[in-house]
Amino acid sequence: MTPLILTGRLHYRHLATDSNFRLCDLFPNNIICVLIPSRPAFTEAPRVPADRHYWYAQAQETLNKRLQYAPDTKPVAKNVILVVGDGMSLATATAARVLRGQRRGQPGEDTDLAWDTFPAVALAKTYNVDAQTGESSACATALLCGVKARYETLGVDASARFNSCSSAVGARVTSLLDWAHQADPPGDMICANPQEPLTHETRTSDGAVVLEQSKWSGIVTTARVTHATPAALYAHAPSRYWEDDSRVPPAVRKDCRDIALQMVENEPGKSVNHASHLLEVYNSIRDTTAWFEISSNISTSSGRNKRVDKRRSINRDTARCARAARALESLTQTKSVIMGGGRRHFLPTVTTDPEHAGREGRRLDGRNLAEDWVRDKRRRRLRAQYLNTREQLAKLDPRSVDYLLGESHALWSRAFLSETVSLLR
């Protein structure tokens, strides 16, 4: 039999570090597998200054130009919802338009997606200072921190080098969550009139200019909270892969904390409201089901800004999104709602996963960060609970807790895939 020759391209770092990419081992003997290591399109040196102030100044100049044409030169939003369709390129969006139209018996090319009808639409250039083809963590740093960075770095400016802790310590940048938390009012002002938000301009420690408002913050993600894109909101690391301490070189663990530990112990992670992974959120009081998926993440807020209106995605009808909104609004009747995780990065190696027999955590420091997270909240006199299953969430009275911490990646993927397939039929 003539052998089949299969060629492919892999990222060069995966060949060295991830056994999951040994694809040749998966093929039968009559297939010859040739894998060609592929480097990203790196440039010889950063084409722009590494200093974050370069990007702040550029953004300020761009905003000032746009505001010249705005009817209100000092607009103040009641709520800001940033929806990130991770990996959704122009080609993906075009294919979605065509598919949506053809499912309706139309040619498809002229079909509109939800954002095509927005009053203002813009395109962002996704690249890194040392790579023409950007990757998730550095692009998330640009999107959520306003600063272009190096390939596979997280929450740092371009002075930080990949895998170099010493270069990253002084390169940390603030994010949207930092700015939102700095804008929070003192505790005795939380009940201020929502029609009269407290606003004034201030400057963060790294020079970014922000408009202070009494806003709450939150995250909803269908990936791990420690994954590259959402982690840029609260973590700083010279490598996106440092999700737990087992991935951090032992010599630098004191100076460069892993991403999961930063979420539990560092600001802004320890104070942000996370909602993640639990695709089916059951509320026993209202008997409502909320569905999440990657194209329809909903960022919820709590306290006086707890209202969540109908949010539509390319494959969600209005009624279904309304049910999600009602469920989320019910959950946010508590002071704060946190559901999130990436459980394997929060549990020690000696701890078995409570839902998956035979699986253990990955932490080498012996810490159970889920338990540490609960203790931290209780020390601050906040009612906190860690949930392992949807059944536990179904039995939860949302008025009995201030913070919730939930599950991990695998739980949503099966439900997400089955639900998506049923929608496409």
C-alpha positions as CSV (number, residue, x, y, z in Angstrom):
1,M,0.0,0.0,0.0
2,T,1.3,3.4,-0.9
3,P,1.7,5.4,2.3
4,L,-0.1,8.6,2.8
5,I,2.2,11.5,3.5
6,L,0.7,14.0,5.9
7,T,2.4,17.3,6.6
8,G,1.5,20.0,9.2
9,R,2.7,23.1,10.9
10,L,3.0,23.5,14.7
11,H,4.1,26.3,16.9
12,Y,7.7,25.7,17.8
13,R,7.1,26.1,21.6
14,H,4.4,23.4,21.5
15,L,6.9,20.9,20.1
16,A,9.2,21.4,23.0
17,T,6.7,21.7,25.9
18,D,3.4,20.0,25.1
19,S,3.2,16.3,24.6
20,N,-0.3,16.7,23.3
21,F,1.2,17.9,20.1
22,R,2.9,14.6,19.3
23,L,0.4,14.0,16.5
24,C,2.5,11.4,14.7
25,D,1.9,9.0,17.6
26,L,-1.8,9.0,16.8
27,F,-1.6,7.8,13.2
28,P,-1.4,4.2,12.0
29,N,1.7,2.7,10.4
30,N,0.6,3.4,6.8
31,I,0.7,7.1,7.4
32,I,4.0,9.1,7.3
33,C,3.6,12.2,9.4
34,V,5.9,15.1,8.8
35,L,5.6,18.0,11.2
36,I,7.3,21.3,10.3
37,P,8.0,23.6,13.2
38,S,6.4,27.0,12.5
39,R,7.7,30.2,14.1
40,P,5.4,33.3,14.2
41,A,6.3,36.2,12.0
42,F,8.6,37.9,14.5
43,T,10.4,41.1,13.6
44,E,14.0,41.7,14.5
45,A,13.2,44.3,17.2
46,P,10.1,46.2,18.4
47,R,9.1,48.7,15.8
48,V,7.6,51.0,18.4
49,P,8.8,52.2,21.9
50,A,8.3,49.7,24.7
51,D,7.2,52.5,27.0
52,R,3.5,52.2,27.9
53,H,3.1,56.0,27.8
54,Y,3.6,55.9,24.0
55,W,0.4,53.9,23.7
56,Y,-1.5,56.0,26.3
57,A,-0.6,59.2,24.3
58,Q,-1.6,57.6,21.1
59,A,-5.0,56.5,22.5
60,Q,-5.6,59.9,23.9
61,E,-4.9,61.6,20.6
62,T,-7.2,59.2,18.8
63,L,-10.0,59.7,21.3
64,N,-9.7,63.5,21.1
65,K,-10.1,63.3,17.3
66,R,-13.2,61.1,17.6
67,L,-14.8,63.2,20.2
68,Q,-14.7,66.2,17.9
69,Y,-17.5,64.6,16.0
70,A,-19.4,63.3,19.0
71,P,-22.7,65.0,19.9
72,D,-21.7,64.8,23.6
73,T,-18.0,65.4,24.2
74,K,-18.1,64.0,27.7
75,P,-20.4,61.0,27.4
76,V,-21.0,59.0,30.6
77,A,-22.2,55.4,30.2
78,K,-24.5,53.9,32.8
79,N,-22.9,50.4,32.1
80,V,-20.1,49.2,29.8
81,I,-20.3,45.7,28.5
82,L,-17.3,44.5,26.6
83,V,-18.0,41.3,24.6
84,V,-14.8,39.5,23.4
85,G,-15.3,36.8,20.7
86,D,-11.9,35.2,21.3
87,G,-10.3,34.2,18.0
88,M,-13.2,35.6,15.9
89,S,-11.5,36.9,12.8
90,L,-12.9,38.7,9.8
91,A,-13.1,35.3,8.0
92,T,-15.0,33.8,10.9
93,A,-17.5,36.7,11.0
94,T,-18.0,36.4,7.2
95,A,-18.6,32.7,7.5
96,A,-21.1,33.3,10.3
97,R,-23.0,35.9,8.1
98,V,-23.2,33.5,5.2
99,L,-24.2,30.6,7.3
100,R,-26.9,32.6,9.1
101,G,-28.4,33.8,5.8
102,Q,-28.3,30.5,4.1
103,R,-30.0,28.8,7.1
104,R,-32.8,31.3,6.3
105,G,-32.9,30.4,2.6
106,Q,-31.0,33.6,1.6
107,P,-27.7,33.9,-0.3
108,G,-26.1,34.9,3.0
109,E,-23.4,37.4,2.0
110,D,-25.6,40.4,2.7
111,T,-26.9,39.1,6.1
112,D,-26.3,41.2,9.1
113,L,-25.0,40.0,12.5
114,A,-26.0,41.8,15.7
115,W,-23.0,44.2,15.7
116,D,-23.5,45.1,12.0
117,T,-26.5,47.2,13.1
118,F,-24.7,49.1,15.9
119,P,-24.6,52.9,15.4
120,A,-20.8,52.9,15.6
121,V,-18.5,50.1,14.5
122,A,-14.7,50.0,14.3
123,L,-11.9,47.5,13.6
124,A,-8.9,46.8,15.8
125,K,-5.5,45.9,14.5
126,T,-4.4,42.7,16.4
127,Y,-0.6,42.5,16.3
128,N,2.2,42.4,18.9
129,V,5.3,44.6,19.0
130,D,7.4,41.6,18.0
131,A,4.9,39.6,15.9
132,Q,2.7,40.5,13.0
133,T,0.3,37.7,13.8
134,G,-0.8,38.4,17.4
135,E,-1.7,35.8,20.0
136,S,-4.3,35.9,22.7
137,S,-2.5,37.2,25.8
138,A,-0.7,40.0,24.2
139,C,-3.7,41.0,22.2
140,A,-5.8,40.9,25.4
141,T,-3.3,43.1,27.1
142,A,-3.7,45.6,24.2
143,L,-7.5,45.4,24.4
144,L,-7.9,45.4,28.1
145,C,-4.9,47.5,29.3
146,G,-4.4,49.8,26.3
147,V,-0.7,48.8,25.7
148,K,0.8,46.7,23.0
149,A,3.0,43.9,24.3
150,R,5.3,41.1,23.3
151,Y,4.1,37.7,22.1
152,E,2.7,35.4,24.8
153,T,3.2,38.0,27.7
154,L,0.3,39.0,29.9
155,G,-0.6,42.3,31.5
156,V,2.9,43.8,31.0
157,D,4.3,46.3,28.5
158,A,6.9,45.6,25.8
159,S,9.8,46.0,28.1
160,A,8.9,42.5,29.5
161,R,10.4,39.6,27.7
162,F,8.8,36.2,27.4
163,N,9.6,33.9,30.3
164,S,11.7,36.5,32.0
165,C,10.5,37.3,35.5
166,S,13.0,40.0,36.2
167,S,12.0,42.0,33.1
168,A,8.3,41.8,34.0
169,V,8.4,43.1,37.5
170,G,8.6,46.7,36.5
171,A,6.6,46.3,33.3
172,R,3.2,45.6,34.9
173,V,0.3,47.7,33.5
174,T,-3.2,48.5,34.9
175,S,-6.3,47.2,33.2
176,L,-10.0,48.2,32.9
177,L,-10.7,46.4,36.2
178,D,-8.0,48.4,38.0
179,W,-9.6,51.6,36.7
180,A,-13.1,50.4,37.6
181,H,-12.1,49.6,41.1
182,Q,-10.3,52.9,41.6
183,A,-13.5,54.5,40.6
184,D,-15.6,52.7,43.2
185,P,-17.0,54.9,45.9
186,P,-16.2,54.5,49.6
187,G,-18.4,52.0,51.4
188,D,-20.7,54.6,52.9
189,M,-21.4,56.0,49.5
190,I,-22.5,52.8,47.7
191,C,-26.2,53.9,48.1
192,A,-25.6,57.2,46.3
193,N,-28.2,58.3,43.9
194,P,-27.6,56.3,40.7
195,Q,-28.8,59.2,38.6
196,E,-25.9,61.3,40.0
197,P,-22.7,59.2,39.6
198,L,-19.6,60.5,41.3
199,T,-17.2,61.4,38.5
200,H,-13.8,63.1,38.2
201,E,-10.7,62.7,36.3
202,T,-7.7,61.0,37.9
203,R,-4.4,59.4,36.9
204,T,-3.3,55.9,37.8
205,S,0.1,55.0,39.1
206,D,1.4,54.2,35.6
207,G,0.1,57.4,34.0
208,A,-3.2,56.3,32.5
209,V,-5.9,58.9,32.7
210,V,-9.3,57.5,33.7
211,L,-12.7,59.0,34.5
212,E,-13.8,58.0,37.9
213,Q,-17.3,56.7,38.4
214,S,-19.1,54.7,41.0
215,K,-19.2,51.5,39.0
216,W,-19.1,47.8,39.9
217,S,-17.1,45.3,37.8
218,G,-17.6,41.8,36.6
219,I,-16.3,39.1,34.3
220,V,-18.2,36.3,32.4
221,T,-16.1,33.9,30.4
222,T,-16.6,30.5,28.9
223,A,-12.9,29.7,29.2
224,R,-10.8,29.3,32.3
225,V,-10.5,32.5,34.3
226,T,-6.8,31.9,34.3
227,H,-6.7,31.6,30.5
228,A,-4.9,34.2,28.4
229,T,-7.7,36.5,27.4
230,P,-9.6,37.0,30.7
231,A,-6.4,36.9,32.8
232,A,-5.2,40.1,31.2
233,L,-7.8,41.9,33.3
234,Y,-6.1,41.1,36.6
235,A,-2.8,39.3,36.2
236,H,0.7,40.2,35.2
237,A,3.1,37.5,33.9
238,P,6.0,37.2,31.4
239,S,4.3,34.0,30.2
240,R,0.6,33.3,29.6
241,Y,1.3,29.7,30.5
242,W,2.1,30.4,34.2
243,E,-1.5,29.5,35.2
244,D,-0.3,27.7,38.4
245,D,3.0,27.5,40.3
246,S,4.0,24.2,38.6
247,R,4.6,26.2,35.4
248,V,6.6,29.0,37.1
249,P,10.4,28.4,37.4
250,P,11.1,27.6,41.1
251,A,13.8,30.4,41.4
252,V,11.3,33.2,40.5
253,R,8.1,32.0,42.2
254,K,8.5,34.6,45.0
255,D,8.9,37.6,42.6
256,C,6.4,36.4,39.9
257,R,3.3,34.8,41.2
258,D,1.3,32.4,39.1
259,I,-1.9,33.7,37.5
260,A,-4.4,31.7,39.8
261,L,-2.6,33.0,42.9
262,Q,-2.9,36.6,41.6
263,M,-6.6,36.2,41.1
264,V,-7.1,35.0,44.7
265,E,-4.6,37.3,46.6
266,N,-3.8,40.3,44.4
267,E,-5.9,43.3,43.3
268,P,-7.9,43.7,41.2
269,G,-8.5,39.9,41.0
270,K,-9.5,39.3,44.6
271,S,-12.2,42.0,44.4
272,V,-13.6,41.4,41.0
273,N,-16.9,39.6,40.4
274,H,-16.3,36.5,38.2
275,A,-19.0,34.5,36.4
276,S,-17.5,31.6,34.4
277,H,-17.9,28.2,32.9
278,L,-21.3,27.1,34.3
279,L,-23.2,27.2,31.0
280,E,-26.4,26.1,32.7
281,V,-27.1,28.4,35.6
282,Y,-30.1,27.2,37.5
283,N,-32.0,29.5,39.8
284,S,-34.3,27.6,42.1
285,I,-36.3,30.6,43.2
286,R,-37.4,31.8,39.7
287,D,-37.0,28.4,38.0
288,T,-35.0,30.2,35.2
289,T,-32.2,28.8,33.1
290,A,-29.4,31.0,31.8
291,W,-27.2,29.9,28.9
292,F,-23.8,31.3,28.1
293,E,-21.5,30.7,25.2
294,I,-18.4,32.2,23.6
295,S,-20.3,34.6,21.3
296,S,-22.6,35.9,24.0
297,N,-20.7,36.5,27.2
298,I,-22.5,38.8,29.5
299,S,-20.6,41.0,31.9
300,T,-22.8,41.5,35.0
301,S,-22.6,44.1,37.7
302,S,-24.0,44.0,41.2
303,G,-25.2,46.4,43.7
304,R,-27.0,49.5,42.3
305,N,-26.0,48.7,38.7
306,K,-27.3,45.1,38.9
307,R,-29.7,45.5,36.0
308,V,-29.0,43.2,33.0
309,D,-31.1,43.9,29.9
310,K,-31.6,41.7,26.9
311,R,-28.4,41.0,25.1
312,R,-28.4,39.3,21.7
313,S,-25.8,37.3,19.9
314,I,-25.7,35.9,16.4
315,N,-27.3,32.7,17.5
316,R,-29.5,33.7,20.4
317,D,-33.2,34.7,20.2
318,T,-34.5,37.5,22.3
319,A,-36.6,35.3,24.6
320,R,-33.6,33.1,25.5
321,C,-31.4,36.0,26.3
322,A,-34.2,37.5,28.4
323,R,-34.2,34.4,30.5
324,A,-30.5,34.7,30.9
325,A,-30.8,38.3,31.9
326,R,-33.5,37.4,34.6
327,A,-31.4,34.6,36.0
328,L,-28.3,36.8,36.2
329,E,-30.3,39.7,37.7
330,S,-31.6,37.3,40.4
331,L,-28.1,36.1,41.2
332,T,-26.8,39.7,41.5
333,Q,-29.3,40.5,44.2
334,T,-26.5,39.6,46.5
335,K,-23.7,42.0,47.1
336,S,-21.3,40.3,44.6
337,V,-21.4,37.2,42.4
338,I,-18.3,35.2,41.6
339,M,-18.4,32.0,39.6
340,G,-15.2,31.1,37.9
341,G,-12.3,28.9,38.1
342,G,-10.0,26.6,36.2
343,R,-10.1,24.3,39.1
344,R,-6.9,22.3,38.3
345,H,-4.9,25.5,38.7
346,F,-6.4,26.1,42.1
347,L,-6.0,22.7,43.7
348,P,-2.7,21.0,44.9
349,T,-1.4,17.9,43.4
350,V,-2.4,15.8,46.4
351,T,-6.1,16.8,46.0
352,T,-8.4,14.8,43.8
353,D,-10.9,16.7,41.6
354,P,-14.2,16.4,43.4
355,E,-16.1,15.7,40.2
356,H,-13.5,13.8,38.0
357,A,-12.1,10.7,39.6
358,G,-8.4,10.1,38.8
359,R,-7.7,13.8,38.1
360,E,-5.7,15.9,40.5
361,G,-4.8,19.5,40.9
362,R,-1.5,21.0,39.5
363,R,-0.3,23.2,42.3
364,L,3.1,22.3,43.9
365,D,2.8,24.7,46.9
366,G,0.2,22.4,48.6
367,R,-2.3,25.2,48.7
368,N,-6.0,24.8,47.9
369,L,-6.7,28.3,46.5
370,A,-10.5,27.6,46.4
371,E,-10.4,27.2,50.2
372,D,-8.1,30.2,50.6
373,W,-10.4,32.3,48.5
374,V,-13.3,31.4,50.8
375,R,-11.3,32.1,54.0
376,D,-10.2,35.5,52.6
377,K,-13.8,36.5,52.0
378,R,-15.0,35.4,55.4
379,R,-12.1,37.3,57.1
380,R,-13.6,40.4,55.4
381,R,-17.0,39.5,56.7
382,L,-18.3,38.5,53.3
383,R,-20.5,35.4,52.8
384,A,-18.7,33.2,50.3
385,Q,-19.3,29.7,49.0
386,Y,-17.3,27.5,46.6
387,L,-19.5,25.3,44.3
388,N,-18.4,22.1,42.5
389,T,-21.5,21.2,40.6
390,R,-24.5,22.6,38.8
391,E,-26.7,20.8,41.3
392,Q,-25.1,22.8,44.2
393,L,-25.8,25.9,42.3
394,A,-29.4,24.9,41.7
395,K,-30.0,24.6,45.5
396,L,-28.3,27.9,46.3
397,D,-30.3,30.8,47.6
398,P,-28.6,33.8,45.9
399,R,-29.6,36.0,48.8
400,S,-27.5,33.9,51.3
401,V,-24.1,34.6,49.8
402,D,-22.0,37.6,48.7
403,Y,-19.4,35.7,46.5
404,L,-19.6,32.5,44.5
405,L,-16.7,30.5,43.0
406,G,-17.5,27.8,40.5
407,E,-16.2,25.2,38.1
408,S,-13.8,24.7,35.2
409,H,-13.3,24.3,31.4
410,A,-14.6,20.8,30.6
411,L,-18.1,21.4,32.1
412,W,-19.1,24.0,29.6
413,S,-17.5,22.5,26.5
414,R,-19.8,19.5,26.2
415,A,-23.0,21.5,26.9
416,F,-21.7,24.3,24.6
417,L,-21.0,21.9,21.7
418,S,-24.3,20.0,22.0
419,E,-26.3,23.2,22.3
420,T,-24.5,24.8,19.3
421,V,-25.1,21.8,17.1
422,S,-28.8,21.7,18.0
423,L,-29.1,25.4,17.0
424,L,-27.4,24.8,13.6
425,R,-29.8,22.0,12.7
